[in-house]
Amino acid sequence: MALPVSDPIHNCEIVSSSSAVVAIINDDFLILDCSDHFAGFFELPKSLIIKREFTDFVVLREQAKANTMVQNALSGQPENTYLSFVTRGTKKKVGNISFVPLFENSVVTGVFCFIKDVSNKVAQNKNVFDSEQRLKAIFENEPECFKIVSLNGLLQDINPAGLNMLEANKKDVLGKEVLPVIHEQDRISYLKLHDETCKGKGGSLQFRIRGFKGTRRWLHTSTVPLRNKLGEVYSVLSVTRDITQQKEAEIKIQLSEKRFKNLVSNGSDIIVIINKEGIFQYISENVNTILGFSPADFVGKNAFDFIHPDDTAKVLAELNKVINQDNTALGITHRFLNNKGEWTWLESKGTNHLGDPSITGIVINARNIMDRIKLQERLNVEMANKQKQITAAIIQTQEKERSQLGLELHDNVSQVLTTIKLYNEMLLDGVGDHKDILGRSIRHLQECIDEIRSISKRLSAPTLGKICLNDSIEELVQSINLTNRVSIQYSKQGLESSKISQDLHLAIYRIIQEQLNNILKHSQATRVQINMINSGTRLELSITDNGRGFNVQQKNYGIGITNMTSRAEHMGGKFKLISEPGKGCSILVSFLCKSSESTIKKNSASDVINII
């Protein structure tokens, strides 16, 4: 608030006699006058204050701030802030200071400066702050877990040691329940302790937790109630330490007393203990069920006497890994002699307990995997039979192609060549018009060349190193359309810049070639539509004809369809056949595009080539 004043001398008299800590500062930042209390604040006589710059009394680091505040007040804007001052004997004080513009005829001619001494309050706040900082340092650096839990069980604060136990960040746990990380069997005891502490009793408890990353721990916690000034409990403070090692030691002692009573004698795994030389020290009773021996047949004998000679080396290597506590010891499959003199396949995994006085050996879990081995053998036989079927289909296809090639050459090329031979004989005998006969021979020879070229293109693979998939399909379509037996329309999308691997290129080409041959031989179709679409993630091929079709449920698939299916599956694709009597036939083939196989350029409109 601005103070309108008209008499400067009167102003100075008012300030000088004021009971407030007040001074007048002119536009040169000089103190014109001040009250006795203002001088008392600085513990100096007025004569050493008046006519000096106000900022001379402000600590160096805050002088720029003080100048800005006075300048703002001289501009008509009141200011309020905290400043630190230097008094007699370099003693420092802190004041809450207000700068109020001093007006004369509506013009700011100076500034009233009011100071409230807050040095004691600041000192008290600093002591409280220092105390809080000490407590915070203890809280943050204490190796045991400190946590504060609300009366309704929500976590209000926790130190880094506690976060390490929980394997969590503060933001993940603050404001949330503690109960979910506690073992289910210990939750009732934990809730009981929490309730008692909320009532002002406190106590202690041992319980289990599972951290956010899955680590299981045993903890011991002691709780005390936190009370407000009225003595009311408002939160629960818990001091918790990790006793996992202690509890594990206790559990090991219990296990040593029971030893192997807790091992499942009738389980599916054989439990074995051997020393580092491989001598049996213990074997579970269920060995009789799995191998037909009694435990007494093994104790004191060397395990390698029962292991197949071909497996001895790898079992010994695995045993050395376990002895040396190598993390790569993940278990091994091997053959083991049973009481019938036959070899049983086992899967064994060892754990080093040589340093455990309650065991002093290597514990091995061994499982009978004969069913798995037999299943694998059956799968291998089935795979071999499948391979034989594929090989047979390939051979039959090759023979079929050779036979077809022979018929093509015999029924067409051979007949034309025979005619040409007759024309040549007529020329030798001087029969007929030589020019006419020679012209006929040349035309027939061109027919032979065109036919052989057509046959070659239909039977041979595309020139993979020279042309792309799109060009090879166009050439195939053109060669078949030359026969005038069917009209083929080819539509493509996204193939212009695609890079297809040679294996996939050949597979697609052969599938198209096989289906077109099937259409020419069996479908009686007059039109065929071929679509190739590269969407960027999948390569889609469809071939549809308007032929007579067939019932896919009743008709057995021939070699051609089997070959197309095998080629698609070999390249990781899917093959689907759709047909009904009188409704033509369609095949749909889909391949997943890999980054190494295709680089896609999508076009806004498909590019259609109609070759008739």
VENCOR-V526685 format. One record per helix or strand of 3 or more residues. SS is the DSSP state (~ for helix, > for strand). FROM is the first residue (numbers start at 1). TO is the last residue. If there is no record, write none. Layout:
BEGIN
((SS/FROM/TO) (SS/FROM/TO))
END
This chain:
BEGIN
((~/8/17) (>/22/26) (>/30/34) (~/36/42) (~/46/48) (~/54/57) (~/60/74) (>/79/86) (~/88/90) (>/92/104) (>/107/117) (~/119/141) (>/145/150) (>/154/158) (~/160/166) (~/170/173) (~/179/181) (~/184/198) (>/203/210) (>/216/227) (>/233/242) (~/244/258) (>/269/274) (>/279/283) (~/287/291) (~/295/297) (~/303/305) (~/309/323) (>/332/337) (>/343/353) (>/361/368) (~/370/429) (~/434/459) (~/469/481) (>/487/493) (~/502/523) (>/527/534) (>/538/545) (~/559/570) (>/574/579) (>/585/592) (>/607/611))
END
